[in-house]
């Protein structure tokens, strides 16, 4: 078998066989096939697309290129959740204990963030004492005992994906539906979940800027998941403005606690109930999405979800009393209000720019070597569609810096106020429960 023939076949619109796809994935991972030939194939895929079968085979080949996590020792159906990213996305902190409170095992492997704020692990480490440095056996035992645990990602999951993504990044082939879908799904499948719920973001603050592209990606990933034997569902949610109100690690933990108490922002609560109901249905703990949502709401109202969060924190060394007293979380020395310069209605809030402002405060990493300040960030006091009066606070900046004029300038530029009525954007654009 020759790489030349595989490139030529895909260039001309042909469908690659299982043997051909495994040949190029294995050869490239092992260093036997050079970058320039794989670059040519990626560009051919970019223009010619892939069939459902090709996408599933490519995903499986990337899974087979490295370690696979065995969660078979955990009883029950293990359901994982993946978000395609955004600003203020606190859903994992809420969903893990909330879904676990209904007996669904949540064995979560998470990473640290590079961007606006930290990843799930960084956020959880804002809780004094919390740690993810546990063995695989401890991880499995905790999930069996408490239904929820979080561990850091292993270093050798899907090495083929790491190599392919680095090449896509420098060859202008990142924005390819089959390549994006197989990249995301390979990591989720290698992580050992029986079922997968996907939160596909769309809007200015998302990777997929328009709804049609987000819908196509959601269907592609659901198709791959089901094709390789993982029950998969997807939600397409809005990211034209930050989700919830908090952007920053300790601030997002506090917002998660508020949400588990039933006092969280409306949009964050709605998204968690929508995603959580899918997780519960896939785990066979409810017969319908409506039934699952009702059960989740009940466990927020009766306090079981918050109690599960406390158990989760304590089991991994965290100070569970933060759930009752969030002031125990890291606090910034300065809180500065950003006041509206005119009256009107919030027309838009550019999510990416607000996220960048949070990173400038120290809430995220500009490089892998950056040190995160867990206390700092931004809390929105107004969202799109809200009325505002001149001089009223648009948001609160939590900072440990003395001078933040550049941050203020960035934030003012990211928020537009209109003289006309503006409606809040819809949060849930679509739910994909089957492949098309």
N, C-alpha and C positions, 0 to 999 in steps of 0.2 A: 504494500500500500504506500502511495506517495502523497505527500502534502500538496504537491502541485495539482494533482488530479482532484483533490477535495476542494481546493480553492476554485479551480475552474468549474467544477460542478455547481457550487453554490453561486458563483458569479453569473452563471447562465440560468439561475432559477431552479436548479434541481433540489431534490429533497435528500439530505444526508442520511445514511444508514446509521444504525446503532454502532456498528464496528468503526465506521469513519469518525463519528463524534468522539468515541472513547479513544481512538488512535490519536487524534489531535490534542485532546485534553491531557491524556497521560504523557504524551510526548513533550508537550510544552511544560507541564509541571516538572518533569524529570530533566528538563534542559536539553532534550534531544532535538526539539524543533525550534528554530530561531524566531526572534521577535518579528522580523520583517515578514515571514510567511504567515504567522498568526495575525499580524496587523492586516494583511491582505484579506484573510478570511473574515475577520471582524467587520471590515468595511463591506465585504460582500453580503454578510448577514444584515448589516445596517440597511443596505439598499433592497435586498431581496426578501428580508423577513425569514421567519421559520414557521413550520407547521406546528400544531399542538404536540404531535409526537416528537418532533425534533427538540422542542423546548423542554419536554419532560425528560428526554434522554440526556440532553446537555446538563440539566439540573442534577440528575442521578450521577452522571460522570464526575461532576464537581464534588458531590457528596462523597463519592468513593475515593477521591484523591487524598483524603486525610482521615483524621479521627472521627468516629461517630459515637455520640453519647448514648449509653445504654441505660434507659430509665425503666427497664422492665421490672426491676425490684420494687418500684413504687406501685401500689395498688390503685386501681381506678384508671380512668381515661385522662391522660395528661394533655392539657390544652395550653398552647402558647399564644401570645399576642405580639404582633409586630406593627410598629408605626413607621411610616416613611419619613417621619421627622417633621419638625416645625418649631414654633416658639411658644414656650409656656406649656409644653405637653407633659402634664403631670399624671397621665392616666395610669401608668404602671404602678405608681405608689398607692393608688386607690384601688385599682382592679385586683391586684394580688391578694390583699386581705379580704376584700369584698366578695370575690368569687370563692375564695377558700372557705369563707364563712358558711357556704352552702355545701361544703364537702367536696368541692372540685380541687384536685391536687394541682398546685401551681409550682412547678419546678423551674424557676426562672434563672437563665444565664444571661447576665448583662455586662455591659462594658462601661468604660469611662468616656466622657464626651470630648469632642474636639469641635468647638464652635461656640454658639451663644451662651450655653450654660453647660454644666457637667452632665454626664450620663446618669442613669439610674443609680449606679453605685456611688457616684460622687454625692448625689442628693441624699441618699440614705446615710452616708458618712457624716452628714451634718448633725445626725443624732449622736450625742456623746456615747462613745463605746462601741457603736455598731461596726461590725466587720464582716467581710465576705471570705476571709482566709480560712476556709474550712475544707476538710477532705471530701472526696467524692462520697465516701460511705456516710460521713456526718450529714452531708447534703441530702442524701436519700432518706436517712433516718429521720431528719427533721421534717421532710415533706410527708412521710408516712405518719409521723406523730402529730404535726400541726397543720398539715395540708399546704404549707407555704414555706419556701426558703429561696434565698438568692445567693448565687455564687458567681465568681468572675469567670469570664470566657476562657476556654482552653486555647493554647497558642497554635494548635495544629488543626483547627476546623477548616475545612475547604481551602487548602493552600492554592488550589487551581483558581479559585475565585479571586484570591488576593493578587495573584500574578496577572490574571486577565483584567481585573479592574485597573491595576496600575497602567497596563498597556492601553486600555480604552481611554483612560484619562489624558493620555498624550497623543492619541490618534483621532480625536473628535468622534468617538463612537460610544460615548457614555449614554446618549439619549436614544437608545434602541430598546423597544419594548421587550423583545425576547431576551436580550442581554441583561436588562434591569431585572426582569421577572425571575430569571434563572439564578441571578446573583443573590437576590433576597431569599428566594425559596430554598436554595441549597443550604444556606446557613440555618434556616429554621428546621429543615428536615434532619440535618446532621446533629442538631441539638436534642433530638430524641422525642419530640412531641408526637402524640397520636393524632392531634387535631390542631389546626392553626386558624386564628382570627387575625385578619389584616385590617389596619386602619390606614387607608390610602388618602393622603392629604391633597387638596387642590386649592389654588389661589396664589396670591402674590408671595406668601411666605412658604410655599411648598415647592418641592422639586417639580411636580407636575402643575404647571401654571393654569392650564385650562381643563375644564370638566371632561371633555371628550378623551383627552389623553389619560387622565386619571381613571376614567371608566375602562378604557382599553387595558391599562396596566392591571387593574383589579381583576378583570375577567381572565387575563393571561395567568395571573398568579393562582387564582382559584382553580383554573383548568389544570395547571401543573400539579398543584397539591392533590387534587382528586385523582389525577392520572397516576401518581406514584403511591396512592393508597393512604393519603392523609385527608381526612375530612376537613374541608377548608371553606371559610366564609370571608367576606370582606365588607367593610363600610367605607364609603367615600365621604369624607368630612371636610368642612371648610377651614382653610388656613389663610384667609385674606387678612385676618387680624389675629393677634395672639390668642391662644386658647386660655380661658380663665382670666385671672387678673395678675397672677404672680409670675415673674421671670427672674429666676435666681434660686440657688439650691436650698438654703434653709427656708426661704420664703415659699418655695413650692411645697416643701414638707408641711409647713403650717397650713397651706391651702388644701393639701391632701387631707390633713386632720379635720379641717373645717368641713370638707365634703363628706367624709365618713361620718361626721356628726349630723349631716343633713343641712349644713349651713354654707355649702360651697357655691361658687358661681353657677349660674343656670346652665351655661353652655358646657362647662366641664362636667357637671353632674349628668346632663343629658347624654353626652358622648360616652361616659363611663357606663351608664345604664344600657346604652345601645350595644356597646362592645361586650359588656359583661353578660348580657342576655344571650348573645351568640355563644360565648364560652360555655355557659351553663347548658344550653341546648346541645352543643356538640359533646358535652360530657354526660349526656343522658340524665341530667338532673331536673329537666323540665321538658314537657311535651311540646311547648310552643314558645316563641319569643315573648309573647305577652305574659305568659305564666312565669317565665324566667325573670322578666323585668319586675313583676309584682313581688316575687320572692326577694329580689335584691333590694327593692325599696323597703320591704318589711325589715330586713336585717340592718338597714341604716337606721330606721326608726326605733327598733328595739335595742339598739346598741351592740348587737352581735358583731357587726363589721368592725367597729372601733375596738372591741375587745380582741378580735382576731389580729388587728394591727399591733396591739400591745404585746400579744403572745409572740408574734413574728419578730418584733424588735428585740424583746428580751431574750429570745432563743439564740440570737446572734450577737449577744453582748451589749445591745443598745439599751439606753435609759428609757424604759417604757413610760415613765412619768411625763415625758414631753407631750404625750397625747392629751393629758389633762392640763398641762402647763406649757404651751408652746414657747413661752418666754425663755425656757431653758435651752432653746436652740441658739446658735450663734447670732449675735445682734450687731448690726452696723452702728458705728458711733454717731453718724449723722443721718438725719432724715430731712430731705429737702423737697418741698412741694413745687411742682411745675404748674404755674397758673396760666389759665386761658387768656389770650390777648384780645379776644372778642367773644361776644355771645353768639349762640346759634346751636346747631346740631352737629355732632361728630360725624363727618362724612366718610373718612377712612383713617385707618391706623396701619401703616406699612409694617407688617410683622417682622420682616427681615431687618429693617432699620432699628426697630425697638430691640431686637435680639442683639444686634451689633453694639448698640448703646450699653446693654447689660454686660457684654463682653469687655467693653472699654472700662467698665467699673471694676472688672476682675471676676465676674461671675462665670466666665467661660475661658477656654483655652484658645489662644491664637495659634499656638504651636503645641506639639506634644510635650515640650519641656515647660510650658507655662504652669504656674502655680495658681490654683483657684482660691478665691476668697469666698468661703461658703456663706458668709453673712450678707453679702451685697446683692443688689439687684433692683428691680423696678416693680411697683405694684400699681396697676392701672385703676384709676378711680372712675374713668369713663370708658365706655365701649361704643362701637359704631351704632348710631341711632339714638344715643343718649343726648338730651339737651344739656347745655352748659352755659353758664353766665360768665361774663368777663371777670377775671380775678379768681374764679373758682378753680380748685385743683384738678388738673387733668390726670396727674399721676404723682406718686411719691417715689423719690429716688433714695435708696438705702446705700450709703457709701462710707468708705473709710478713707477717702481721698479728700484733700483740702480744696483742690480746685477741679471743678468738673464742667467748666464752661463749654468745652467741646462736646460733652455728653448732652448738655441741655440743648445746644444748637442742633445736634443730631435728632433729638427727640421732638423738638418743635417742628423740624422739617418733615418728620414722619407722620404728623397728625394734622389733618385738614378739618376745618370747621366751616360748615355751609350755612347760608342764610335760609335755605329751604329745608323742608322735612326730608329726612333720610330714614329708610327702614333698615333694621338690623338684618344682616345676611342670614340665609338659611344655614343651619349647622350641618345637617345630614342631607347630602345630595342624593345618595342612592345606597341600597343594600344589595350585595351580590351574593346569592346563596347557591347558585348553580353555575356550571360552565355553559357557555353558549357555543 
